[in-house]
């Protein structure tokens, strides 16, 4: 039986900052749209800023290429920052309470290998 999915958000990685992969040590990655300020750009995966089609909530899934991570908590600035700036942090710690307002928390799992053209989605899976 095929899983049905409602994609809430989708984008792709266009550029990888020189220090972006350093955040692997703390199980985090940072996304930012092409308008990322120079002071932050080297730390980020630069993405297309696209519309969000619904509310991002715990229980949905973050999909990076074909790896799926269940969303465990959503900081209260994630929706606005992703919509307007393409800017959020993603924490692969499995925390179920959002400590940082601009952070999306997902289940612990294998930290993703992200390359230019990697696809990133947020989806509700049934």
Secondary structure as UniProt FT lines:
FT   STRAND          5..16
FT   TURN            18..19
FT   HELIX           20..26
FT   STRAND          28..33
FT   TURN            34..35
FT   HELIX           38..41
FT   TURN            42..43
FT   STRAND          45..47
FT   TURN            58..59
FT   STRAND          61..64
FT   TURN            65..66
FT   STRAND          67..74
FT   TURN            76..77
FT   HELIX           78..85
FT   STRAND          88..91
FT   TURN            101..102
FT   STRAND          103..106
FT   TURN            116..117
FT   STRAND          119..125
//
